[in-house]
Amino acid sequence: MKLTDETTPGTNFVRAYGAGEIRVGETVLRRSCVLRVDRLIPDWRPQQFEDLQVEDLDVVLALDPEIIVLGTGARQRFPAPELLTKVFARGVGCEVMDTGAACRTYNVLVSEDRKVVAALLL
């Protein structure tokens, strides 16, 4: 699904997503990733929801978000409470949704100049 034609230089928008693939600008990603308006981590360690561990959030939190959008794959799945506790203890919000919804939400929050980081499992 194509999401946006946004071409602002230096701004990471999700331009399209589909089964097993996300396009950020002109970059096609086929592995889980972490995304901020000005930064792309193209190979985030967990590749499936079941792989997600508390330590994986260190990469996400190091990007200093005010809110994290966690895409959990083809369907919405909620992580273990200790994962969310780590996020909330830092005063950071976290929205959990399927990866397609996470891509759309991330783009909206970026366009609103929010300090958002998307952690996307494919």
Protein Blocks (a to p, Z undefined) as FASTA:
>chain_A
ZZbfcfbehiacdfbdcehiacehjbccfbdcdddfkbccfbgfblbfklpcfklmmmmm
mnopabdcddebjbdcdddfklmmmmmmnopacddddfklmmmmmmmmmmnopacddddd
ZZ
